[in-house]
Amino acid sequence: MQQQDSYATLKALGITLPSVAAPAAAYVMCVQSGNTVFVSGHLAKKDGKPWVGKLGDSMTTEEGRAAARAVAIDLLATLHAHLGDLNRVKRIVKVMSLVNSAPDYTEQHLVTNGASDMFLAVFGEGGRHARSAFGVAQIPLGACVEIEIIAEVG
């Protein structure tokens, strides 16, 4: 699997990595064990504040997809801060997505595609991952989406 330059891809997509937020409670943003990095869940943000909403109620699937894409960018910023170089990422192994959902909403997988597509764009085949997408009754601060990842690094 040929690795592409993650930073060149981000630049071509017009993406500048944001500053990394500090943990909001008694946890760390990343834990590395060997070549595996576990990145804590990140909430969707819009204009620097939690992106509040409930899919199937106050938000559309497309809005949720955009929120998941924004979370993926924040996750990339955290990986960059932890590793010092995103090109060390060999593979995004696992994505777990929590979608703040109305009781009858069933498009969590389509929302999560916003993040999955970003990882594929940035890492090519190394961005292809296993995934879970869950609908939940609520997410901290009323955020619409929370995503965590596991990455293999070299």
C-alpha angles and dihedrals in degrees: 000000000000115000119225126208104267094199094052089051092049090049091049089051090051092243124147114190112243127228114278117251122229118244113275095215143004099323141080127243095236138017120192123201112179107310094341123095120195111201117201120239115282123206122227111259133194120190089353095302131096110285096234123202148100120244113236091022116048097001137053125226090252091054089049091050090053089049091051090050089052090051090052090054090051090049089052090052090052092049090049091051091049098043102030088222128050089202086075088071108104096178144350097234103184139008121195116191128190114196120196097230142183111239094259097040113119106169099090089123091057091050090051090053086077089069097036092053091051092053091049091050094050101039103025111209088353087067093060106107149166111262148191125194119190134185111223134185094235143354126207114285090008092282116168097224138019122186134183128185143198117213135188113222136189 
